[in-house]
């Protein structure tokens, strides 16, 4: 998908894993990874519980 990646000062950044779902505005270094804010909010933990 276009627009999901930016290059800032030579560093490639990706939208947070929850950009689409929760409109998270933050960026991460790894494609498809959650940002520190979503991790702190426990979104990843909640998702695992829901699918399990
Ligand atoms: Zn996030």
mmCIF file of the protein (N, C-alpha, C, O) and its ligand, coordinates in Angstrom:
data_MODEL
# 
_entry.id   MODEL 
# 
loop_
_entity.id 
_entity.type 
_entity.pdbx_number_of_molecules 
1 polymer     1 
2 non-polymer 1 
# 
_entity_poly.entity_id                      1 
_entity_poly.type                           'polypeptide(L)' 
_entity_poly.nstd_linkage                   no 
_entity_poly.nstd_monomer                   no 
_entity_poly.pdbx_seq_one_letter_code       
;(UNK)(UNK)(UNK)(UNK)(UNK)(UNK)(UNK)(UNK)(UNK)(UNK)(UNK)(UNK)(UNK)(UNK)(UNK)(UNK)
(UNK)(UNK)(UNK)(UNK)(UNK)(UNK)(UNK)(UNK)(UNK)(UNK)(UNK)(UNK)(UNK)(UNK)(UNK)(UNK)
(UNK)(UNK)(UNK)(UNK)(UNK)(UNK)(UNK)(UNK)(UNK)(UNK)(UNK)(UNK)(UNK)(UNK)(UNK)(UNK)
(UNK)(UNK)(UNK)(UNK)
;
_entity_poly.pdbx_seq_one_letter_code_can   XXXXXXXXXXXXXXXXXXXXXXXXXXXXXXXXXXXXXXXXXXXXXXXXXXXX 
_entity_poly.pdbx_strand_id                 A 
# 
loop_
_entity_poly_seq.entity_id 
_entity_poly_seq.num 
_entity_poly_seq.mon_id 
_entity_poly_seq.hetero 
1 1  UNK n 
1 2  UNK n 
1 3  UNK n 
1 4  UNK n 
1 5  UNK n 
1 6  UNK n 
1 7  UNK n 
1 8  UNK n 
1 9  UNK n 
1 10 UNK n 
1 11 UNK n 
1 12 UNK n 
1 13 UNK n 
1 14 UNK n 
1 15 UNK n 
1 16 UNK n 
1 17 UNK n 
1 18 UNK n 
1 19 UNK n 
1 20 UNK n 
1 21 UNK n 
1 22 UNK n 
1 23 UNK n 
1 24 UNK n 
1 25 UNK n 
1 26 UNK n 
1 27 UNK n 
1 28 UNK n 
1 29 UNK n 
1 30 UNK n 
1 31 UNK n 
1 32 UNK n 
1 33 UNK n 
1 34 UNK n 
1 35 UNK n 
1 36 UNK n 
1 37 UNK n 
1 38 UNK n 
1 39 UNK n 
1 40 UNK n 
1 41 UNK n 
1 42 UNK n 
1 43 UNK n 
1 44 UNK n 
1 45 UNK n 
1 46 UNK n 
1 47 UNK n 
1 48 UNK n 
1 49 UNK n 
1 50 UNK n 
1 51 UNK n 
1 52 UNK n 
# 
loop_
_struct_asym.id 
_struct_asym.entity_id 
A 1 
B 2 
# 
loop_
_chem_comp.id 
_chem_comp.type 
_chem_comp.mon_nstd_flag 
UNK 'L-peptide linking' . 
ZN  non-polymer         . 
# 
_pdbx_entity_nonpoly.entity_id   2 
_pdbx_entity_nonpoly.name        ? 
_pdbx_entity_nonpoly.comp_id     ZN 
# 
_pdbx_nonpoly_scheme.asym_id         B 
_pdbx_nonpoly_scheme.entity_id       2 
_pdbx_nonpoly_scheme.mon_id          ZN 
_pdbx_nonpoly_scheme.ndb_seq_num     1 
_pdbx_nonpoly_scheme.pdb_seq_num     101 
_pdbx_nonpoly_scheme.auth_seq_num    101 
_pdbx_nonpoly_scheme.pdb_mon_id      ZN 
_pdbx_nonpoly_scheme.auth_mon_id     ZN 
_pdbx_nonpoly_scheme.pdb_strand_id   A 
_pdbx_nonpoly_scheme.pdb_ins_code    . 
# 
loop_
_atom_site.group_PDB 
_atom_site.id 
_atom_site.type_symbol 
_atom_site.label_atom_id 
_atom_site.label_alt_id 
_atom_site.label_comp_id 
_atom_site.label_asym_id 
_atom_site.label_entity_id 
_atom_site.label_seq_id 
_atom_site.pdbx_PDB_ins_code 
_atom_site.Cartn_x 
_atom_site.Cartn_y 
_atom_site.Cartn_z 
_atom_site.occupancy 
_atom_site.B_iso_or_equiv 
_atom_site.pdbx_formal_charge 
_atom_site.auth_seq_id 
_atom_site.auth_comp_id 
_atom_site.auth_asym_id 
_atom_site.auth_atom_id 
_atom_site.pdbx_PDB_model_num 
ATOM   1   N  N  . UNK A 1 1  ? 0.854   -1.203  0.000  1.00 0.00 ? 1   UNK A N  1 
ATOM   2   C  CA . UNK A 1 1  ? 0.000   0.000   0.000  1.00 0.00 ? 1   UNK A CA 1 
ATOM   3   C  C  . UNK A 1 1  ? 0.883   1.244   0.000  1.00 0.00 ? 1   UNK A C  1 
ATOM   4   O  O  . UNK A 1 1  ? 1.824   1.343   0.787  1.00 0.00 ? 1   UNK A O  1 
ATOM   5   N  N  . UNK A 1 2  ? 0.591   2.144   -0.842 1.00 0.00 ? 2   UNK A N  1 
ATOM   6   C  CA . UNK A 1 2  ? 1.372   3.377   -0.910 1.00 0.00 ? 2   UNK A CA 1 
ATOM   7   C  C  . UNK A 1 2  ? 1.083   4.255   0.302  1.00 0.00 ? 2   UNK A C  1 
ATOM   8   O  O  . UNK A 1 2  ? -0.029  4.258   0.829  1.00 0.00 ? 2   UNK A O  1 
ATOM   9   N  N  . UNK A 1 3  ? 2.083   4.988   0.729  1.00 0.00 ? 3   UNK A N  1 
ATOM   10  C  CA . UNK A 1 3  ? 1.896   5.911   1.837  1.00 0.00 ? 3   UNK A CA 1 
ATOM   11  C  C  . UNK A 1 3  ? 2.100   5.286   3.192  1.00 0.00 ? 3   UNK A C  1 
ATOM   12  O  O  . UNK A 1 3  ? 1.882   5.937   4.213  1.00 0.00 ? 3   UNK A O  1 
ATOM   13  N  N  . UNK A 1 4  ? 2.518   4.028   3.223  1.00 0.00 ? 4   UNK A N  1 
ATOM   14  C  CA . UNK A 1 4  ? 2.721   3.356   4.503  1.00 0.00 ? 4   UNK A CA 1 
ATOM   15  C  C  . UNK A 1 4  ? 4.188   3.358   4.903  1.00 0.00 ? 4   UNK A C  1 
ATOM   16  O  O  . UNK A 1 4  ? 4.586   2.700   5.864  1.00 0.00 ? 4   UNK A O  1 
ATOM   17  N  N  . UNK A 1 5  ? 4.982   4.105   4.154  1.00 0.00 ? 5   UNK A N  1 
ATOM   18  C  CA . UNK A 1 5  ? 6.411   4.097   4.428  1.00 0.00 ? 5   UNK A CA 1 
ATOM   19  C  C  . UNK A 1 5  ? 6.995   5.468   4.145  1.00 0.00 ? 5   UNK A C  1 
ATOM   20  O  O  . UNK A 1 5  ? 6.662   6.083   3.132  1.00 0.00 ? 5   UNK A O  1 
ATOM   21  N  N  . UNK A 1 6  ? 7.853   5.952   5.015  1.00 0.00 ? 6   UNK A N  1 
ATOM   22  C  CA . UNK A 1 6  ? 8.513   7.231   4.780  1.00 0.00 ? 6   UNK A CA 1 
ATOM   23  C  C  . UNK A 1 6  ? 9.999   7.081   5.055  1.00 0.00 ? 6   UNK A C  1 
ATOM   24  O  O  . UNK A 1 6  ? 10.424  6.217   5.823  1.00 0.00 ? 6   UNK A O  1 
ATOM   25  N  N  . UNK A 1 7  ? 10.767  7.926   4.425  1.00 0.00 ? 7   UNK A N  1 
ATOM   26  C  CA . UNK A 1 7  ? 12.203  7.926   4.675  1.00 0.00 ? 7   UNK A CA 1 
ATOM   27  C  C  . UNK A 1 7  ? 12.591  9.270   5.281  1.00 0.00 ? 7   UNK A C  1 
ATOM   28  O  O  . UNK A 1 7  ? 12.448  10.313  4.643  1.00 0.00 ? 7   UNK A O  1 
ATOM   29  N  N  . UNK A 1 8  ? 13.080  9.239   6.512  1.00 0.00 ? 8   UNK A N  1 
ATOM   30  C  CA . UNK A 1 8  ? 13.443  10.458  7.215  1.00 0.00 ? 8   UNK A CA 1 
ATOM   31  C  C  . UNK A 1 8  ? 14.934  10.434  7.520  1.00 0.00 ? 8   UNK A C  1 
ATOM   32  O  O  . UNK A 1 8  ? 15.409  9.604   8.296  1.00 0.00 ? 8   UNK A O  1 
ATOM   33  N  N  . UNK A 1 9  ? 15.658  11.344  6.908  1.00 0.00 ? 9   UNK A N  1 
ATOM   34  C  CA . UNK A 1 9  ? 17.092  11.452  7.127  1.00 0.00 ? 9   UNK A CA 1 
ATOM   35  C  C  . UNK A 1 9  ? 17.805  10.116  6.878  1.00 0.00 ? 9   UNK A C  1 
ATOM   36  O  O  . UNK A 1 9  ? 18.750  9.770   7.587  1.00 0.00 ? 9   UNK A O  1 
ATOM   37  N  N  . UNK A 1 10 ? 17.353  9.383   5.882  1.00 0.00 ? 10  UNK A N  1 
ATOM   38  C  CA . UNK A 1 10 ? 18.007  8.136   5.545  1.00 0.00 ? 10  UNK A CA 1 
ATOM   39  C  C  . UNK A 1 10 ? 17.461  6.930   6.284  1.00 0.00 ? 10  UNK A C  1 
ATOM   40  O  O  . UNK A 1 10 ? 17.829  5.795   5.980  1.00 0.00 ? 10  UNK A O  1 
ATOM   41  N  N  . UNK A 1 11 ? 16.581  7.165   7.260  1.00 0.00 ? 11  UNK A N  1 
ATOM   42  C  CA . UNK A 1 11 ? 15.993  6.056   8.013  1.00 0.00 ? 11  UNK A CA 1 
ATOM   43  C  C  . UNK A 1 11 ? 14.592  5.768   7.487  1.00 0.00 ? 11  UNK A C  1 
ATOM   44  O  O  . UNK A 1 11 ? 13.790  6.683   7.301  1.00 0.00 ? 11  UNK A O  1 
ATOM   45  N  N  . UNK A 1 12 ? 14.305  4.499   7.251  1.00 0.00 ? 12  UNK A N  1 
ATOM   46  C  CA . UNK A 1 12 ? 12.970  4.120   6.780  1.00 0.00 ? 12  UNK A CA 1 
ATOM   47  C  C  . UNK A 1 12 ? 12.072  3.856   7.986  1.00 0.00 ? 12  UNK A C  1 
ATOM   48  O  O  . UNK A 1 12 ? 12.427  3.105   8.894  1.00 0.00 ? 12  UNK A O  1 
ATOM   49  N  N  . UNK A 1 13 ? 10.918  4.484   7.972  1.00 0.00 ? 13  UNK A N  1 
ATOM   50  C  CA . UNK A 1 13 ? 9.954   4.276   9.064  1.00 0.00 ? 13  UNK A CA 1 
ATOM   51  C  C  . UNK A 1 13 ? 8.635   3.810   8.487  1.00 0.00 ? 13  UNK A C  1 
ATOM   52  O  O  . UNK A 1 13 ? 8.270   4.152   7.363  1.00 0.00 ? 13  UNK A O  1 
ATOM   53  N  N  . UNK A 1 14 ? 7.929   3.021   9.281  1.00 0.00 ? 14  UNK A N  1 
ATOM   54  C  CA . UNK A 1 14 ? 6.642   2.501   8.857  1.00 0.00 ? 14  UNK A CA 1 
ATOM   55  C  C  . UNK A 1 14 ? 5.557   2.955   9.826  1.00 0.00 ? 14  UNK A C  1 
ATOM   56  O  O  . UNK A 1 14 ? 5.822   3.249   10.992 1.00 0.00 ? 14  UNK A O  1 
ATOM   57  N  N  . UNK A 1 15 ? 4.330   3.005   9.315  1.00 0.00 ? 15  UNK A N  1 
ATOM   58  C  CA . UNK A 1 15 ? 3.212   3.311   10.194 1.00 0.00 ? 15  UNK A CA 1 
ATOM   59  C  C  . UNK A 1 15 ? 3.052   2.197   11.235 1.00 0.00 ? 15  UNK A C  1 
ATOM   60  O  O  . UNK A 1 15 ? 3.333   1.029   10.967 1.00 0.00 ? 15  UNK A O  1 
ATOM   61  N  N  . UNK A 1 16 ? 2.605   2.579   12.393 1.00 0.00 ? 16  UNK A N  1 
ATOM   62  C  CA . UNK A 1 16 ? 2.339   1.631   13.472 1.00 0.00 ? 16  UNK A CA 1 
ATOM   63  C  C  . UNK A 1 16 ? 1.359   0.553   12.996 1.00 0.00 ? 16  UNK A C  1 
ATOM   64  O  O  . UNK A 1 16 ? 0.520   0.796   12.127 1.00 0.00 ? 16  UNK A O  1 
ATOM   65  N  N  . UNK A 1 17 ? 1.484   -0.634  13.581 1.00 0.00 ? 17  UNK A N  1 
ATOM   66  C  CA . UNK A 1 17 ? 0.617   -1.759  13.251 1.00 0.00 ? 17  UNK A CA 1 
ATOM   67  C  C  . UNK A 1 17 ? -0.865  -1.387  13.374 1.00 0.00 ? 17  UNK A C  1 
ATOM   68  O  O  . UNK A 1 17 ? -1.713  -1.931  12.668 1.00 0.00 ? 17  UNK A O  1 
ATOM   69  N  N  . UNK A 1 18 ? -1.160  -0.449  14.283 1.00 0.00 ? 18  UNK A N  1 
ATOM   70  C  CA . UNK A 1 18 ? -2.552  -0.084  14.559 1.00 0.00 ? 18  UNK A CA 1 
ATOM   71  C  C  . UNK A 1 18 ? -2.965  1.209   13.888 1.00 0.00 ? 18  UNK A C  1 
ATOM   72  O  O  . UNK A 1 18 ? -3.963  1.829   14.255 1.00 0.00 ? 18  UNK A O  1 
ATOM   73  N  N  . UNK A 1 19 ? -2.172  1.609   12.887 1.00 0.00 ? 19  UNK A N  1 
ATOM   74  C  CA . UNK A 1 19 ? -2.485  2.826   12.135 1.00 0.00 ? 19  UNK A CA 1 
ATOM   75  C  C  . UNK A 1 19 ? -3.841  2.688   11.453 1.00 0.00 ? 19  UNK A C  1 
ATOM   76  O  O  . UNK A 1 19 ? -4.662  3.604   11.508 1.00 0.00 ? 19  UNK A O  1 
ATOM   77  N  N  . UNK A 1 20 ? -4.075  1.550   10.812 1.00 0.00 ? 20  UNK A N  1 
ATOM   78  C  CA . UNK A 1 20 ? -5.325  1.355   10.087 1.00 0.00 ? 20  UNK A CA 1 
ATOM   79  C  C  . UNK A 1 20 ? -6.510  1.192   11.036 1.00 0.00 ? 20  UNK A C  1 
ATOM   80  O  O  . UNK A 1 20 ? -7.580  1.760   10.816 1.00 0.00 ? 20  UNK A O  1 
ATOM   81  N  N  . UNK A 1 21 ? -6.306  0.416   12.084 1.00 0.00 ? 21  UNK A N  1 
ATOM   82  C  CA . UNK A 1 21 ? -7.411  0.057   12.971 1.00 0.00 ? 21  UNK A CA 1 
ATOM   83  C  C  . UNK A 1 21 ? -7.777  1.177   13.942 1.00 0.00 ? 21  UNK A C  1 
ATOM   84  O  O  . UNK A 1 21 ? -8.950  1.484   14.153 1.00 0.00 ? 21  UNK A O  1 
ATOM   85  N  N  . UNK A 1 22 ? -6.743  1.778   14.526 1.00 0.00 ? 22  UNK A N  1 
ATOM   86  C  CA . UNK A 1 22 ? -6.996  2.784   15.567 1.00 0.00 ? 22  UNK A CA 1 
ATOM   87  C  C  . UNK A 1 22 ? -6.517  4.170   15.185 1.00 0.00 ? 22  UNK A C  1 
ATOM   88  O  O  . UNK A 1 22 ? -6.516  5.082   16.012 1.00 0.00 ? 22  UNK A O  1 
ATOM   89  N  N  . UNK A 1 23 ? -6.104  4.336   13.912 1.00 0.00 ? 23  UNK A N  1 
ATOM   90  C  CA . UNK A 1 23 ? -5.607  5.617   13.436 1.00 0.00 ? 23  UNK A CA 1 
ATOM   91  C  C  . UNK A 1 23 ? -4.450  6.109   14.282 1.00 0.00 ? 23  UNK A C  1 
ATOM   92  O  O  . UNK A 1 23 ? -4.331  7.305   14.551 1.00 0.00 ? 23  UNK A O  1 
ATOM   93  N  N  . UNK A 1 24 ? -3.599  5.188   14.701 1.00 0.00 ? 24  UNK A N  1 
ATOM   94  C  CA . UNK A 1 24 ? -2.422  5.545   15.484 1.00 0.00 ? 24  UNK A CA 1 
ATOM   95  C  C  . UNK A 1 24 ? -1.482  6.381   14.615 1.00 0.00 ? 24  UNK A C  1 
ATOM   96  O  O  . UNK A 1 24 ? -1.160  5.982   13.496 1.00 0.00 ? 24  UNK A O  1 
ATOM   97  N  N  . UNK A 1 25 ? -1.040  7.531   15.116 1.00 0.00 ? 25  UNK A N  1 
ATOM   98  C  CA . UNK A 1 25 ? -0.237  8.450   14.309 1.00 0.00 ? 25  UNK A CA 1 
ATOM   99  C  C  . UNK A 1 25 ? 1.261   8.187   14.385 1.00 0.00 ? 25  UNK A C  1 
ATOM   100 O  O  . UNK A 1 25 ? 2.038   8.889   13.736 1.00 0.00 ? 25  UNK A O  1 
ATOM   101 N  N  . UNK A 1 26 ? 1.680   7.203   15.154 1.00 0.00 ? 26  UNK A N  1 
ATOM   102 C  CA . UNK A 1 26 ? 3.102   7.016   15.398 1.00 0.00 ? 26  UNK A CA 1 
ATOM   103 C  C  . UNK A 1 26 ? 3.760   6.109   14.366 1.00 0.00 ? 26  UNK A C  1 
ATOM   104 O  O  . UNK A 1 26 ? 3.088   5.425   13.594 1.00 0.00 ? 26  UNK A O  1 
ATOM   105 N  N  . UNK A 1 27 ? 5.102   6.121   14.371 1.00 0.00 ? 27  UNK A N  1 
ATOM   106 C  CA . UNK A 1 27 ? 5.890   5.385   13.385 1.00 0.00 ? 27  UNK A CA 1 
ATOM   107 C  C  . UNK A 1 27 ? 6.778   4.368   14.090 1.00 0.00 ? 27  UNK A C  1 
ATOM   108 O  O  . UNK A 1 27 ? 7.170   4.550   15.243 1.00 0.00 ? 27  UNK A O  1 
ATOM   109 N  N  . UNK A 1 28 ? 7.084   3.294   13.368 1.00 0.00 ? 28  UNK A N  1 
ATOM   110 C  CA . UNK A 1 28 ? 7.943   2.251   13.927 1.00 0.00 ? 28  UNK A CA 1 
ATOM   111 C  C  . UNK A 1 28 ? 9.065   1.928   12.940 1.00 0.00 ? 28  UNK A C  1 
ATOM   112 O  O  . UNK A 1 28 ? 9.008   2.319   11.774 1.00 0.00 ? 28  UNK A O  1 
ATOM   113 N  N  . UNK A 1 29 ? 10.075  1.219   13.413 1.00 0.00 ? 29  UNK A N  1 
ATOM   114 C  CA . UNK A 1 29 ? 11.226  0.871   12.571 1.00 0.00 ? 29  UNK A CA 1 
ATOM   115 C  C  . UNK A 1 29 ? 10.981  -0.400  11.796 1.00 0.00 ? 29  UNK A C  1 
ATOM   116 O  O  . UNK A 1 29 ? 11.615  -0.619  10.764 1.00 0.00 ? 29  UNK A O  1 
ATOM   117 N  N  . UNK A 1 30 ? 10.071  -1.254  12.263 1.00 0.00 ? 30  UNK A N  1 
ATOM   118 C  CA . UNK A 1 30 ? 9.822   -2.545  11.623 1.00 0.00 ? 30  UNK A CA 1 
ATOM   119 C  C  . UNK A 1 30 ? 8.409   -2.554  11.044 1.00 0.00 ? 30  UNK A C  1 
ATOM   120 O  O  . UNK A 1 30 ? 7.446   -2.210  11.730 1.00 0.00 ? 30  UNK A O  1 
ATOM   121 N  N  . UNK A 1 31 ? 8.295   -2.951  9.777  1.00 0.00 ? 31  UNK A N  1 
ATOM   122 C  CA . UNK A 1 31 ? 6.997   -2.979  9.122  1.00 0.00 ? 31  UNK A CA 1 
ATOM   123 C  C  . UNK A 1 31 ? 6.050   -3.962  9.813  1.00 0.00 ? 31  UNK A C  1 
ATOM   124 O  O  . UNK A 1 31 ? 6.389   -5.131  9.998  1.00 0.00 ? 31  UNK A O  1 
ATOM   125 N  N  . UNK A 1 32 ? 4.867   -3.483  10.192 1.00 0.00 ? 32  UNK A N  1 
ATOM   126 C  CA . UNK A 1 32 ? 3.878   -4.345  10.814 1.00 0.00 ? 32  UNK A CA 1 
ATOM   127 C  C  . UNK A 1 32 ? 4.013   -4.456  12.318 1.00 0.00 ? 32  UNK A C  1 
ATOM   128 O  O  . UNK A 1 32 ? 3.285   -5.220  12.952 1.00 0.00 ? 32  UNK A O  1 
ATOM   129 N  N  . UNK A 1 33 ? 4.947   -3.693  12.903 1.00 0.00 ? 33  UNK A N  1 
ATOM   130 C  CA . UNK A 1 33 ? 5.147   -3.748  14.345 1.00 0.00 ? 33  UNK A CA 1 
ATOM   131 C  C  . UNK A 1 33 ? 4.323   -2.662  15.035 1.00 0.00 ? 33  UNK A C  1 
ATOM   132 O  O  . UNK A 1 33 ? 4.073   -1.611  14.446 1.00 0.00 ? 33  UNK A O  1 
ATOM   133 N  N  . UNK A 1 34 ? 3.902   -2.902  16.266 1.00 0.00 ? 34  UNK A N  1 
ATOM   134 C  CA . UNK A 1 34 ? 3.195   -1.883  17.032 1.00 0.00 ? 34  UNK A CA 1 
ATOM   135 C  C  . UNK A 1 34 ? 4.178   -0.887  17.625 1.00 0.00 ? 34  UNK A C  1 
ATOM   136 O  O  . UNK A 1 34 ? 5.316   -1.240  17.933 1.00 0.00 ? 34  UNK A O  1 
ATOM   137 N  N  . UNK A 1 35 ? 3.738   0.364   17.786 1.00 0.00 ? 35  UNK A N  1 
ATOM   138 C  CA . UNK A 1 35 ? 4.614   1.376   18.364 1.00 0.00 ? 35  UNK A CA 1 
ATOM   139 C  C  . UNK A 1 35 ? 4.643   1.223   19.888 1.00 0.00 ? 35  UNK A C  1 
ATOM   140 O  O  . UNK A 1 35 ? 3.854   0.473   20.463 1.00 0.00 ? 35  UNK A O  1 
ATOM   141 N  N  . UNK A 1 36 ? 5.556   1.938   20.525 1.00 0.00 ? 36  UNK A N  1 
ATOM   142 C  CA . UNK A 1 36 ? 5.722   1.843   21.976 1.00 0.00 ? 36  UNK A CA 1 
ATOM   143 C  C  . UNK A 1 36 ? 4.456   2.267   22.705 1.00 0.00 ? 36  UNK A C  1 
ATOM   144 O  O  . UNK A 1 36 ? 4.158   1.759   23.787 1.00 0.00 ? 36  UNK A O  1 
ATOM   145 N  N  . UNK A 1 37 ? 3.710   3.198   22.116 1.00 0.00 ? 37  UNK A N  1 
ATOM   146 C  CA . UNK A 1 37 ? 2.496   3.688   22.763 1.00 0.00 ? 37  UNK A CA 1 
ATOM   147 C  C  . UNK A 1 37 ? 1.406   2.614   22.765 1.00 0.00 ? 37  UNK A C  1 
ATOM   148 O  O  . UNK A 1 37 ? 0.693   2.444   23.754 1.00 0.00 ? 37  UNK A O  1 
ATOM   149 N  N  . UNK A 1 38 ? 1.286   1.890   21.642 1.00 0.00 ? 38  UNK A N  1 
ATOM   150 C  CA . UNK A 1 38 ? 0.297   0.819   21.572 1.00 0.00 ? 38  UNK A CA 1 
ATOM   151 C  C  . UNK A 1 38 ? 0.707   -0.336  22.485 1.00 0.00 ? 38  UNK A C  1 
ATOM   152 O  O  . UNK A 1 38 ? -0.143  -0.966  23.115 1.00 0.00 ? 38  UNK A O  1 
ATOM   153 N  N  . UNK A 1 39 ? 1.998   -0.608  22.553 1.00 0.00 ? 39  UNK A N  1 
ATOM   154 C  CA . UNK A 1 39 ? 2.486   -1.649  23.451 1.00 0.00 ? 39  UNK A CA 1 
ATOM   155 C  C  . UNK A 1 39 ? 2.161   -1.286  24.899 1.00 0.00 ? 39  UNK A C  1 
ATOM   156 O  O  . UNK A 1 39 ? 1.704   -2.126  25.675 1.00 0.00 ? 39  UNK A O  1 
ATOM   157 N  N  . UNK A 1 40 ? 2.401   -0.032  25.248 1.00 0.00 ? 40  UNK A N  1 
ATOM   158 C  CA . UNK A 1 40 ? 2.131   0.421   26.606 1.00 0.00 ? 40  UNK A CA 1 
ATOM   159 C  C  . UNK A 1 40 ? 0.644   0.378   26.916 1.00 0.00 ? 40  UNK A C  1 
ATOM   160 O  O  . UNK A 1 40 ? 0.235   0.217   28.066 1.00 0.00 ? 40  UNK A O  1 
ATOM   161 N  N  . UNK A 1 41 ? -0.163  0.525   25.858 1.00 0.00 ? 41  UNK A N  1 
ATOM   162 C  CA . UNK A 1 41 ? -1.607  0.496   26.032 1.00 0.00 ? 41  UNK A CA 1 
ATOM   163 C  C  . UNK A 1 41 ? -2.143  -0.931  26.084 1.00 0.00 ? 41  UNK A C  1 
ATOM   164 O  O  . UNK A 1 41 ? -3.321  -1.152  26.365 1.00 0.00 ? 41  UNK A O  1 
ATOM   165 N  N  . UNK A 1 42 ? -1.269  -1.895  25.810 1.00 0.00 ? 42  UNK A N  1 
ATOM   166 C  CA . UNK A 1 42 ? -1.659  -3.295  25.903 1.00 0.00 ? 42  UNK A CA 1 
ATOM   167 C  C  . UNK A 1 42 ? -2.470  -3.788  24.724 1.00 0.00 ? 42  UNK A C  1 
ATOM   168 O  O  . UNK A 1 42 ? -3.178  -4.788  24.844 1.00 0.00 ? 42  UNK A O  1 
ATOM   169 N  N  . UNK A 1 43 ? -2.386  -3.108  23.575 1.00 0.00 ? 43  UNK A N  1 
ATOM   170 C  CA . UNK A 1 43 ? -3.182  -3.501  22.421 1.00 0.00 ? 43  UNK A CA 1 
ATOM   171 C  C  . UNK A 1 43 ? -2.777  -4.885  21.916 1.00 0.00 ? 43  UNK A C  1 
ATOM   172 O  O  . UNK A 1 43 ? -3.633  -5.685  21.538 1.00 0.00 ? 43  UNK A O  1 
ATOM   173 N  N  . UNK A 1 44 ? -1.485  -5.165  21.910 1.00 0.00 ? 44  UNK A N  1 
ATOM   174 C  CA . UNK A 1 44 ? -1.030  -6.468  21.448 1.00 0.00 ? 44  UNK A CA 1 
ATOM   175 C  C  . UNK A 1 44 ? -1.542  -7.579  22.364 1.00 0.00 ? 44  UNK A C  1 
ATOM   176 O  O  . UNK A 1 44 ? -1.946  -8.639  21.887 1.00 0.00 ? 44  UNK A O  1 
ATOM   177 N  N  . UNK A 1 45 ? -1.527  -7.345  23.653 1.00 0.00 ? 45  UNK A N  1 
ATOM   178 C  CA . UNK A 1 45 ? -1.985  -8.333  24.624 1.00 0.00 ? 45  UNK A CA 1 
ATOM   179 C  C  . UNK A 1 45 ? -3.469  -8.611  24.424 1.00 0.00 ? 45  UNK A C  1 
ATOM   180 O  O  . UNK A 1 45 ? -3.908  -9.761  24.449 1.00 0.00 ? 45  UNK A O  1 
ATOM   181 N  N  . UNK A 1 46 ? -4.231  -7.547  24.225 1.00 0.00 ? 46  UNK A N  1 
ATOM   182 C  CA . UNK A 1 46 ? -5.663  -7.675  24.035 1.00 0.00 ? 46  UNK A CA 1 
ATOM   183 C  C  . UNK A 1 46 ? -5.976  -8.481  22.764 1.00 0.00 ? 46  UNK A C  1 
ATOM   184 O  O  . UNK A 1 46 ? -6.887  -9.308  22.748 1.00 0.00 ? 46  UNK A O  1 
ATOM   185 N  N  . UNK A 1 47 ? -5.208  -8.223  21.709 1.00 0.00 ? 47  UNK A N  1 
ATOM   186 C  CA . UNK A 1 47 ? -5.452  -8.894  20.442 1.00 0.00 ? 47  UNK A CA 1 
ATOM   187 C  C  . UNK A 1 47 ? -5.222  -10.394 20.585 1.00 0.00 ? 47  UNK A C  1 
ATOM   188 O  O  . UNK A 1 47 ? -5.978  -11.196 20.037 1.00 0.00 ? 47  UNK A O  1 
ATOM   189 N  N  . UNK A 1 48 ? -4.188  -10.771 21.314 1.00 0.00 ? 48  UNK A N  1 
ATOM   190 C  CA . UNK A 1 48 ? -3.889  -12.190 21.512 1.00 0.00 ? 48  UNK A CA 1 
ATOM   191 C  C  . UNK A 1 48 ? -5.016  -12.860 22.290 1.00 0.00 ? 48  UNK A C  1 
ATOM   192 O  O  . UNK A 1 48 ? -5.413  -13.980 21.971 1.00 0.00 ? 48  UNK A O  1 
ATOM   193 N  N  . UNK A 1 49 ? -5.529  -12.181 23.305 1.00 0.00 ? 49  UNK A N  1 
ATOM   194 C  CA . UNK A 1 49 ? -6.620  -12.743 24.100 1.00 0.00 ? 49  UNK A CA 1 
ATOM   195 C  C  . UNK A 1 49 ? -7.881  -12.936 23.258 1.00 0.00 ? 49  UNK A C  1 
ATOM   196 O  O  . UNK A 1 49 ? -8.588  -13.934 23.396 1.00 0.00 ? 49  UNK A O  1 
ATOM   197 N  N  . UNK A 1 50 ? -8.152  -11.955 22.377 1.00 0.00 ? 50  UNK A N  1 
ATOM   198 C  CA . UNK A 1 50 ? -9.355  -12.011 21.571 1.00 0.00 ? 50  UNK A CA 1 
ATOM   199 C  C  . UNK A 1 50 ? -9.313  -13.173 20.582 1.00 0.00 ? 50  UNK A C  1 
ATOM   200 O  O  . UNK A 1 50 ? -10.320 -13.839 20.342 1.00 0.00 ? 50  UNK A O  1 
ATOM   201 N  N  . UNK A 1 51 ? -8.130  -13.403 20.015 1.00 0.00 ? 51  UNK A N  1 
ATOM   202 C  CA . UNK A 1 51 ? -8.015  -14.456 19.004 1.00 0.00 ? 51  UNK A CA 1 
ATOM   203 C  C  . UNK A 1 51 ? -7.893  -15.831 19.645 1.00 0.00 ? 51  UNK A C  1 
ATOM   204 O  O  . UNK A 1 51 ? -8.109  -16.858 19.001 1.00 0.00 ? 51  UNK A O  1 
ATOM   205 N  N  . UNK A 1 52 ? -7.541  -15.830 20.937 1.00 0.00 ? 52  UNK A N  1 
ATOM   206 C  CA . UNK A 1 52 ? -7.366  -17.099 21.596 1.00 0.00 ? 52  UNK A CA 1 
ATOM   207 C  C  . UNK A 1 52 ? -8.639  -17.466 22.290 1.00 0.00 ? 52  UNK A C  1 
ATOM   208 O  O  . UNK A 1 52 ? -8.716  -18.520 22.921 1.00 0.00 ? 52  UNK A O  1 
HETATM 209 ZN ZN . ZN  B 2 .  ? 0.655   2.649   17.645 1.00 0.00 ? 101 ZN  A ZN 1 
# 
